[in-house]
Amino acid sequence: MRSILRENNNFQKFSRYCEEKESIEKELNDLSISDGKKEDGKKEKLEKRLRHLKKEVSELAIILQNEIKLL
């Protein structure tokens, strides 16, 4: 089953998005610690991307759950 998942496009996207989401969360955490005014634009852009990724991850999780049920 693992080999099937590795070849699954949705699983690959899910993995990639989860990694990017974690990276952005870490970067946002670092930015909030530094609290620089210059970083406000960057922070806003990252927050927007993070919201999008969370939505995508959630949707892909549902799709993957349904695909696994069919296996």
Secondary structure, 3 states (H helix, E strand, C coil): CHHHHHHCHHHHHHHHHHHHHHHHHHHHHHHHHHCCHHHHHHHHHHHHHHHHHHHHHHHHHHHHHHHHHHC
